[in-house]
């Protein structure tokens, strides 16, 4: 294997930059008085959202073939490291820094957090400014976990065939070019969509729709897997991993949604309850729809349905009633289930159905948020929010899809995206990382010499 010196040298440069004094931006105006209860809740919520990324790694890892479990799980977990550093240097500033045209933040605003990080700040300027009730650094760390999860979600679409080094480069580009502008436009008080009154309570647009369309672009760019093209059946490696991952995601999602209230208040309680209700409805909706269509009620179906419900309620969680969360959960389960069926009949090889579940689920959630958002939705006789949601949906979809296509092309020009045919057949665990999840006796395995590693039976068969 070729030596890869550049990534380590890049880390050395970043560490050296941390020792250089910079005065990159103005002092931010003070925010509200922090409340100990709110701070405690947001620390907890941030930890819950972090748990979602390893949860996603189990969810995805159990779905792929045995020879690709380690690589697939690592693609999620490694985002914790890559995006955490990127966020400190420039990512948070691009998302929440001083507004530049309603599209992006000034990258100098929070460079390496030289401000009084224990203080609260006022985000934005003028009539739309928002006084934060929690410390700046806590808000940043909470938002970081969202930025980590978004690129991790994409990995399911090109699982089992992407080169690890190319994926790392794409993660950086996606975070800077796609995620940060969408976060700014949606969540910064002076962002374009925020000014339009678009409602995205916890990331249905910023996280799930953007990741869904990036996943669609990735599946198209990387093409079909060798086994998929040859009509070899896909056998998931470990269904219990999928169930474990679902439980971790559901648990962490309470921080994702209820934490987006940014306070320990009645809005957080409402978001907590709607999150659980929508997911429960979607889980049963997916399972029973499969049953009604003559399929066996499967553990995989129940888990996928639960996650689709979590995706769909995300933009609406603190804005709709419990009654409406039931409708959102069931609608998302039915639409995504049908979308998966359509994808299965097509030539698109979205390995783990990221677009039909996260992309389509996010679209359903965004539209129904415009319908059911309390006092401003279509259900309440108002049309402005609903129409603006449709316009924003078209813009976000086109931006995420076309932008991601361009980023995949750029990445492929620098580092080939797809592994060789031989590496794909061997499996990414061995070809990319020199590790396997199991030996034939079921024990963990890790060897430096690939030839000495005994492959699991399921991997050999696939």
N, C-alpha and C positions, 0 to 999 in steps of 0.2 A: 504494500500500500504506500502511495506517495505521502511524503511528509507535508503537513499543512501548517506552515509557520505563520502565515498572515493573520489568522484569527487571534493567536496569542499575542502577536505584536500589537494588534489593535487594542487589546485589553491593557497592555502596558502603556500605550498612548493615553487611553482614557484615565488610567490611574495617575499618570503624570499631569494631565490637565487638572485633576482634582487638587493638585498642590499649587497651582498657579492662581493668584488672587485675581478675581474679575469683578468689575462693577457693571453688570449687564443691563440693569433696568431700574426704573424708579421704585420708590417704596409704595406699597399698596395701601390704600386707605383702610382704616380699621373697620372691622365688621361688628357683629353683635357680641353680647356677653355670652361666653360659652357656658353650657349647662352640664354639670357632671354626669347626669343621667344620659344625656344625648351623647356625650363623649364615650361613655362606657358602652352604650349600644352600638355606636358606629365602629368602635374597635372590634366588637364581637361580630358585627355584620361584615367587616372587612376580612376577618379570619374565615367566616363562613363562605364568602365568595371565593377566597383562595382555594378552599377545599374542592370547589367545583372543577378545577383543572385536573387534579389527580383523579377525581370522579369521572371526568370525561375520558381520561386515559384508560380506565378500566372498562367504561362503556364501549369505547371504540376497540380496545385491545381484545375484548372477548368476541367481537364480531368478525375479525379478520382470520385468515388461516394461521395455523400454529407456527409456521415459519416466519411470520411477520408480526407477532405479538409484541416483542420487545421494541422493535422500531416504531410501531404505531403508537405505543404508549409513550415512548420517549419524545415523539414529535409534539405531544401535548405538554409534557412536563418541561421540556427544554424552553418553552415559551416563557415560563416563570423567570428564567435567568435572562434571556435575551431582552424581553420587553421591560423588565424591571430596570435594567441599566439604561436602556433607550429612554424610558420615561423620565428618569432623573435628569438626563442631559438635555433632552429637547422635546420628548413626546408630550409631557404635561403642558408645557408652554404652548405647543402647537394646538392643543385641544382647548385649553382654558386660559391662555395668556391674553394680553391686550388685543382687542379685536382688530383685525385687518380686513375690512370690506365685508364683514359678515360671513367670511368663508374660512378663515384660519386665524390662529393666534400668533402673536409676535414670539419667535423662538427665544428671545432674550429675557422674557418676562420672569420666568422662574428658573433660570439656568442654574443647575446644581443647588437650588434652594438656599440661596444666600440671604433670604429674608428672615425675619423673626418667625421661624416656622411654628412656634408654639402659639402665635397670635391668630386671631380670626381676621378675615379680610372682607372687603366689599368687592364682589365680582361684577365687572362691567362698569358703565358710566351712565350718568343721566337718569332719566325716569325709569329705565329698565334695570338699573343696578340692583343687585341682590346682596344683602348683608348676610354673610355666612355665620352660622351659629356654632360651628365647630372649627378647630384649628386648621389652618391651611394644609399642613402636612398630613393630617388625618384624612381630610377630603381627598388629597392627592393619592394617598395609599388605597383608599376605597376605590377610586376611579381606576387606579392601576390594575386592579384585579379584573375589571371589565376589559381593559386593553389587552390583557394576557389571554383571556378566554376567546376573544374574537378570532385571532389567527389559528388558535388550537382547534376551533370548530372546523375550519376549512380542511384540515388534514384528512378527514374521513373521505373526502371526494377523490383524492389521488393516492390513497393508501395502497401499499403493496407494490409501488412502482416509482416513487420519487426518490431522487438522490438527496441524502441528508444535508450536504453542504449547500446545495441549491435551495433547499427548503429554508435554511437559516437566512440566506440572503433575501428570499421572498418575504419572510416574516418581517424583516426590517423595513423593506420597501412598502409592504401593505400597511404597516402601522403608521408610517410617515405620510404616505400619499393618499390612502383611502380612509383609514380609521380616524386619524386625528382631525382632518377637515370635517368629517361627518359628526364627530363628537362636538366640535366647535359650533357648527351650524345648528345643531339640535339642542345642546345643553348650555351653551354660553348665552347669557341674557341678551347679548347683541348679535347672536348668530342669526343667519338668514331664516332658518325654519322656526326658531324661537320667536322671531319677530312676526312671523306669519300666524303664530298661535298653534303650531303643530305640537301635539302631545305625544311624548315618548317617555313614560314614567321611569322605565328602568332599562331601556336598551333594545327594544324590539327592532327599531330602525337601525340604530348605530351598530349594534352587535350582530343580530341574527339575520337581518336582510342583507347587510353588507357581506357577512361571512357566507350566506347562502349563494349570493350571486358570484362571489369570488370562487366558491366551490364549483359552481356550474362552469365558469370559465376554465378552472383548473382541469376538470374532467374532460372538457373538450380539447384543451391544449395537449394534455399528456396522452390522450387516446385510451384505447381499451387494453386491459391486461392480457398477457399471453394466454392465460387459462380462460379468460372470459371470451376472447376472440375464438378460441377453440371449443367453446361450449362445455367446458369442464365445470361441474357443479361447485358452487362456493360452499364450503363447510366451515361454519364459525368454530373458532378454537375452544371457546369456553363460555357457555351461556351463564353460568353463575357469576362470571366476571361482569357480564352485561347487567345482571340484576344488582350486583354490588355497586357498580357505577351509577345505576339509576337511583339507588338509595342515597348515595353521596351527592349526586346532582340535586335531587329533590330537597335534601337537607340544606345544602349550600344555597339553594335558590331562595330560601327565606331571607338570607342576607342580601342577595342580589336584588330582590324586589322590595321587601320591607325596609331594607337599609337605604333604599333610594328616597325614602321620606326625609333622610338626613336628620332625623330627630326621633326620640322615643315618644311618639304621640299617637293620636287616633288614626292618622293616615297610615302609619306603619302597621298598625293593627289591622286595618282594612286590607292593606296590600298582603299581609301575611295570610289572611283568611281567603282572599280571592285566589291567591297563588295555589293554596292547597286544594280548593274546590275545583278550579279549572283543571288541574292536573288529574284529580280523581275522576272527573267526568271524561276527560280525554282518554285516560287509561282504559276505562270500561267501554267507551265509545269505540275505540280501535279494536279491542278484543271482541266485542259483540258484533261489530260489523264484519270482521273476518269470519266469525261463526255463522252469521247470516248468509255469507257468500259461499258457504260450504267448506271453509277451512277449519282446521283444528285451532282451538283457542291456545295460543302459544305464549310462553314466557317472553320471548323476544318481542312479540306484538304488544303485549301489555307494557313492557318497558319503553318501547318506542312511542307508544301512545301517551304515556305519562310525560315524557320529555317534550313531545309536541304540545301538550297542554301548557307546560311551563313556558315554552317559547311564546305561545300565542297570548298568554295573559300578561307577559312582561311589559309591553307598552301601556297597558291599561290598569295595572294592578292596583294603584292607589286612586284611580279615577272612576271606577265603575262599582256597581253594587254586587252583592253575592249572587243575586238572581242572574245578572248579566254575565257573570263569570261562568255560570253553567252553560250558557249559550255559546260563549266564546270557546270553551273547552271542547264541546261536542262538535261545533262547526269545524274547528281546526283539525280534529281527529278524522272526520269524514273527508275533508278536502285533501289533507296530506296523505291519507290512506289511498285515495283514488290517484293522487299524483305519483305515489310510489308504484302503483300498478301500471300507470302509463309509462313511467320511466323503464320499468322492467321489460316492457314490450318494445322499447326503442333500442337503438344501438349505443346510447350514452352509457358510459361506464362510470357512474358516480358510485364508488365502491360501497359506501355506507349510507347512501341516500341523504346526503347533507342538504342538497337543494330542496328535494320534496318535503323534508321534515323541518329544517331550520329556515330555509328561504321561504317556502310556501307558508309554513306556520307563522313566520314573522309577518308576511304579507297579510294573512288573515287577521292577525292581531292588530296590525296598524289600521286596516280598514274598519274593523269593528270597534276600535278605540274611537275613531271618528263618528261611529254610530252611537255608542253608549256612554261616552265621556259625560260625566255628570254636569248638567246645566248647559253644556255647549255642544253636545252631540246631536246627530240627526234624530235620535229617538226623542229628544226634548224639543224638537221643532226648529232647531238651528241648522243652517246649511254651511256656514262659513268654514267651520273646523273640518267638516267632512270633505268639502271640496279641496281645501288646502292639503289635507292628508293624501288625497288622490294625486294632486300635483307633485307633492313632495315624494310620494312613492315612485312616481315615474322618474323623477330626477335621481333619487338615490339608486334605483335599480340600474339605470343607464350608467351612472357614474361608477358604481361598484363593479358592474360587469365589464364595461369597456376599459375602465381603469385597470382592473385586474388582468384582463387580456394583455394590455400593454406591459404590465409589470412581469407577467410570465415570459413574455417575449424578451424583455430586457434581461431578466434572470438567465434565460436559456442562452443568450448571447455571451454571458459572462461565465456561467457554469451550466453545463447540460442538465436539464431538469430530470430527465428520465434515466434510470439505471440501464445497464446493458441487458440484453436478453438473458445472458448467462446468469447475471446477478439476480434478475427477477425470478428465474426458475429456481435458483439456489435459495432464495428468500432474503429479505432485507436484514433480518436479524444477523445472519452470518456475513453477508456481503458488505453491509454497511457498518456493522458494530462488532462483529466477531463474538456474538453471544447468542444463546438460544433460551427460550422460556423453560423448556422441559427436555429431559432425556427420555429414553424409552421406559426407564423405571420411574418416571414422574418426578425425579429430583431436579432442582435448578442446575443449569449448566453454564459455564463460561470458560472458554479456552482461547488462547491467542492463536493457536494453530487450527485453522478451519477444518483441515482434513481430519483432525483428531476428534472433532465434535460429532457425536452420534445424533443424527437427526430424528425427531419424533416421527412416529408412523404417519400421522395425519399430514405432516409437512411433505414427507416423501410421496405420499399418494397424490398430493395436489401439485 
